[in-house]
Amino acid sequence: IIKYIDINRDSDNVKFYFDSLGPVYAKRLAQHKNEIWAFSRINGVFIEKDGEFRNITQKDSTISKIVNDICFDDSGYAYLAGNDGKIEILAPITRNKISEIHHDDHDYPINWLEISRNKLFVGSSGVLRVYNLEDISNGNLSHQLYSQCEGYIVSGVNNSLLDNDGNILLATNNGIVKINTELFNEKKLKSIKTVIRRVD
């Protein structure tokens, strides 16, 4: 575990945290219960818990050093959205990596992640993947893919959140997009098929 140096500068009310190995270059913060997560622009993922910061990427080099988003399921598992297109799943409490979701044909950066109605929503530029959490826990990585053909005309996502009804709101360069997650429960997820017919 890498400890951070806790330095008080000029005031007892302000604390500065540094990695003993170098700059953090933090770009984003997230909170889950008693954990504070910091995502570096280049140096990985950091967790502060019980007064101690640690670099989990330094501990496990298989975790992506560039993470764009994070979400948590009801059991406390953490899902990290990698710039390499991977979703890494970390166990509650220990935060050890237990598995990852990676598809060779979906290696573009993941911009956002949200969990709603027992489904994991994974957003990239112009593409939305939807997984059943129960399937993931059983090792089944099948998913439904949505793109412009299915009405997912979204790019330039800067932030996401869940509203009180469990719907997803996306802050994009072109405005706010709302995804009604209840509609995804009305049909079973299955692969999208493209049918090409000859036209004479």
C-alpha positions in Angstrom: 0.0 0.0 0.0 1.3 3.4 -1.0 0.8 6.0 1.7 0.2 9.6 1.0 1.9 12.4 2.9 -0.6 14.5 4.8 0.7 18.1 5.0 -1.0 21.0 6.7 -0.1 24.3 5.0 -0.9 27.5 6.9 -4.1 26.1 8.2 -5.4 23.1 10.1 -8.5 23.2 7.9 -6.7 22.4 4.6 -4.9 19.2 4.0 -2.8 18.3 0.9 -2.4 14.8 -0.3 0.5 13.6 -2.4 1.6 10.3 -3.7 5.1 9.4 -2.4 6.0 8.3 -6.0 5.0 11.4 -7.8 2.2 13.7 -8.8 -1.4 12.5 -8.8 -2.7 14.7 -11.7 -6.2 14.1 -10.5 -8.9 14.9 -13.1 -12.0 13.5 -11.4 -13.3 12.6 -7.9 -16.1 10.2 -6.9 -17.5 9.1 -3.6 -19.0 5.8 -2.4 -19.9 5.5 1.2 -16.7 6.0 3.1 -14.4 5.9 0.1 -13.1 8.8 -2.0 -11.9 7.9 -5.5 -9.5 10.0 -7.5 -8.8 9.4 -11.2 -5.5 10.6 -12.6 -5.0 11.9 -16.1 -2.0 9.5 -16.5 -1.2 7.8 -13.2 -4.1 5.5 -12.4 -6.8 5.2 -9.8 -6.4 6.2 -6.1 -8.7 5.5 -3.1 -8.9 7.4 0.2 -10.4 5.3 3.0 -10.0 5.7 6.7 -7.4 8.5 6.3 -5.2 6.5 3.9 -4.7 7.1 0.2 -3.5 4.2 -2.0 -2.8 3.8 -5.6 -4.7 0.6 -6.7 -3.2 0.8 -10.2 0.3 0.5 -8.6 -0.8 -2.6 -6.7 -2.5 -4.2 -9.7 -0.9 -3.3 -13.1 -3.8 -4.9 -15.0 -6.1 -2.0 -14.0 -6.3 0.7 -16.6 -4.2 3.8 -15.8 -6.7 6.0 -17.5 -10.2 5.6 -16.1 -13.1 7.9 -17.2 -15.9 6.9 -14.9 -17.0 4.7 -12.1 -20.3 3.3 -10.7 -21.3 0.9 -8.0 -24.0 -1.8 -7.7 -26.1 -2.5 -4.6 -23.6 -5.0 -3.3 -20.7 -2.5 -3.4 -18.9 -3.8 -6.4 -17.1 -1.0 -8.3 -17.2 -0.8 -12.1 -14.4 1.2 -13.7 -14.7 2.6 -17.3 -11.4 2.5 -19.0 -10.1 4.6 -21.8 -9.1 1.3 -23.4 -12.7 0.1 -23.7 -12.5 -2.3 -20.7 -14.8 -2.4 -17.7 -13.0 -3.6 -14.7 -14.9 -5.0 -11.7 -13.5 -4.5 -8.2 -14.7 -6.4 -5.1 -16.2 -4.5 -2.2 -14.0 -3.6 0.8 -10.7 -5.0 -0.5 -11.1 -3.4 -3.9 -9.2 -6.2 -5.6 -9.9 -6.7 -9.3 -12.0 -9.8 -9.7 -12.9 -9.6 -13.4 -13.2 -7.5 -16.5 -15.5 -7.0 -19.4 -13.7 -6.6 -22.7 -14.8 -7.2 -26.3 -12.2 -7.0 -29.0 -14.7 -5.2 -31.3 -15.5 -2.6 -28.6 -12.1 -1.2 -27.7 -13.1 2.5 -28.0 -12.9 4.7 -24.9 -15.8 4.4 -22.4 -17.2 7.9 -21.5 -19.7 7.0 -18.9 -21.2 4.2 -16.8 -24.5 4.0 -14.8 -26.4 1.1 -13.1 -30.1 1.3 -13.1 -32.9 -1.4 -12.8 -30.3 -4.2 -12.4 -28.6 -3.2 -15.7 -25.2 -1.8 -16.5 -25.3 1.0 -19.1 -22.0 1.7 -20.8 -21.7 4.7 -23.0 -19.1 5.5 -25.7 -19.1 8.0 -28.4 -22.1 7.0 -30.6 -22.5 3.6 -29.0 -24.5 2.3 -25.9 -24.0 -1.2 -24.5 -26.5 -2.6 -21.9 -25.7 -5.6 -19.7 -27.8 -7.5 -17.2 -25.9 -7.5 -13.9 -27.1 -11.0 -13.1 -25.6 -12.2 -16.4 -22.3 -10.5 -15.6 -22.1 -12.2 -12.2 -22.6 -15.5 -13.9 -19.8 -14.8 -16.5 -22.3 -14.1 -19.3 -21.1 -11.0 -21.2 -23.8 -10.9 -23.7 -25.3 -7.4 -24.2 -27.5 -5.3 -26.3 -25.8 -2.7 -28.5 -27.4 0.5 -29.5 -26.1 3.0 -32.0 -27.5 5.6 -34.4 -29.6 3.0 -36.1 -31.4 2.3 -32.9 -31.8 6.0 -31.9 -28.7 6.5 -29.8 -27.4 9.6 -31.4 -25.2 10.8 -28.5 -21.6 12.0 -28.5 -19.5 14.4 -26.5 -20.8 13.2 -23.1 -19.2 15.2 -20.3 -21.1 13.8 -17.3 -23.9 11.4 -16.3 -26.2 10.8 -13.4 -29.3 9.0 -12.3 -32.5 10.9 -11.5 -34.9 10.0 -8.7 -36.8 7.6 -11.1 -33.7 5.7 -12.1 -33.4 7.3 -15.6 -30.0 8.4 -16.9 -29.2 12.0 -17.6 -26.3 12.8 -19.9 -24.6 16.2 -20.1 -23.4 16.5 -23.7 -21.9 19.3 -25.8 -25.3 19.6 -27.5 -27.5 19.6 -24.3 -29.1 17.2 -21.9 -30.1 13.7 -23.0 -32.5 11.6 -20.9 -32.5 7.8 -21.3 -35.6 6.1 -20.0 -34.2 3.0 -18.4 -37.6 1.5 -17.7 -38.0 0.8 -21.4 -35.0 -1.6 -21.3 -36.9 -3.9 -18.9 -39.8 -4.3 -21.3 -37.9 -6.6 -23.7 -35.3 -9.3 -23.3 -31.8 -8.2 -24.4 -30.7 -9.9 -27.6 -28.2 -9.3 -30.3 -29.2 -6.7 -32.9 -29.5 -8.3 -36.4 -29.0 -6.4 -39.6 -30.9 -7.8 -42.6 -29.7 -6.8 -46.1 -32.1 -7.5 -48.9 -31.4 -7.3 -52.5 -33.4 -4.6 -54.3 -33.9 -5.0 -58.0 
